[in-house]
Amino acid sequence: MKHFRAPRLSLRFVPVWRRNFLVWRKLAIPSMLGNLADPMLYMLGLGYGLGALLPDVGGMPYLTFLAGGTVAYSTMNSATFETLYSGFSRMHVQKTWDAILNTPLTLDDVLLGEWIWAASKALLSGLAILAIVWTLGLERSFWVSLWIIPVVILTGLCFSGMGLAMNAISPNYDFFLYYFTLVITPMVLLCGVFYPVSQLPEALQRVSAWLPLAHAIELVRPLIQGQMPQQAGLHAFALCAWGGAGFWLGLGLTRRRLLS
Amino acid sequence: MPVLSATGLTKRYGQLAAVAGIDLAVAKGECFGLLGPNGAGKTTTLRLLLGLVEPDGGEIRLLGQPVPGQARRARQRVGVVPQVDNLDPDFTVRENLLVYGRYFGLRDRAIEARIPALLEFAGLAHRAEAPIATLSGGMKRRLTLARALVNDPELVFLDEPTTGLDPQARHRLWQGLRRLKAQGKTLILTTHFMEEAERLCDRVAIMDHGRIIAEGSPRALIERHIEPLVVEVYGETAGQWADAFGQHLCQRLERAGESVFCYTSDGAALLENLRQHANLEVTHRPANLEDVFLKLTGRELRD
């Protein structure tokens, strides 16, 4: 159990973050296309195409409804892909983490750097959707909508932490399909990205209330509508709890994987 | 005062004792070789010494710091060349050095100032902007060595530094290691190339099944464990020759397939006898570290 000792966090993670940033800068254009353009196209396509056929959804035009879900969804996706596929490359394929562990940095520093890095990329994805919201004038109040930024940061940390736990137990890239099929996709369908959670049977609504994506959306959607979310503290706590637990578990499992 | 010492070092994986109670002491400026067949526990020992794995027993001091307790502080002044290349494939040669230096808390300006000398050391001054994928195996190894020097370490660990290199690249790397020794750096290397250990190391320890079974300078080990002359006899009838004559004419005799290895301190009678067996191929040479290694660890394959 010694591998699951509390994380030791310090600013020494910064060079790890900078390493990933330098790589990203070289590959920024294809990376942004994949991360940013995809959810944007879905949102606009479904929002206009499907939205024209629908009355107001949840008390707002469908495009606006979808925009709130897409901010959270896009942030989640970006954090998840970064910690799973890119993180696995660095840990297992390129052995980048092994190289770093031979320096004064510890695995705690490496994982903290990866956590914050993935959350940074996720922030960029969330901001890109938010920029569309602003461009199309979907928000009720610009100033209130700025609160979406800290929500996106929390959402990114939440799913990056969970992704690191998944990465730690993966034998290969194929393994991540389980996570997408069994966790991410059901979450998208249960948490109110495309339709209100209230449309679901009651049993599924109760499941949804525990899922992190639902909490993120409960925060973002009212903020686009110009309202402060109800129970904001509870939702923020849920995101922190999922992300913090994921990071701690991920760190413990990665210690067991690389340091024994 | 040794720069590295370990006493009673132990690491178990379930029933298997990967490292079964070893004692080591390496003096400043020394080149120390850790030899052993695959699976002897060399790499586990290195990981223990660097504080990457917690030992089940024993004590380690690296550059005055207790390990693993203060391993971070010790690693600040240590360089490591790992067995498997883990250069950053997304970066150029120069970027690899820069990014690695940052892990030691060095400022970009300080690293940039060191890079020309590191590139010169690695013979890569003209390839500073080259992507890693365009380098040969030897160049990658040299860059990995240069990367290990980015913090100007007092002690460098090298885990099988020349495995997989061609002879030219291997000799070039050995030159680099001799230069480091001349600068007074302490080198600790694992290898299963006995020639490498004999050329570079002041002192070697032979490890097998997690224990150190012999230790000393290559010369002293050869004198202590092996008769000075080796006569190798090959041929279909080598076995019969060994039964008929070899037994009496050698002090010690080992067989491997159609080869017979005779160890002796006086080869005159032996060679005279072999002259009468023209169908046998014969080479004689002074005993070397490989003979010691094979005597102590046996000739069976370790896969």
Interface residues (C-beta under 8 A of the other chain):
Chain A: K2 R12 P15 V16 R18 R19 L22 V23 K26 L27 Q94 K95 T96 D98 A99 I100 L101 N102 T103 P104 L105 T106 L259 S260
Chain B: L50 L52 V53 E54 R72 R73 R75 Q76 V80 P82 V84 N86 L87 D88 P89 D90 F91 E95 V99 Y100 R102 Y103 F104 G105 N151
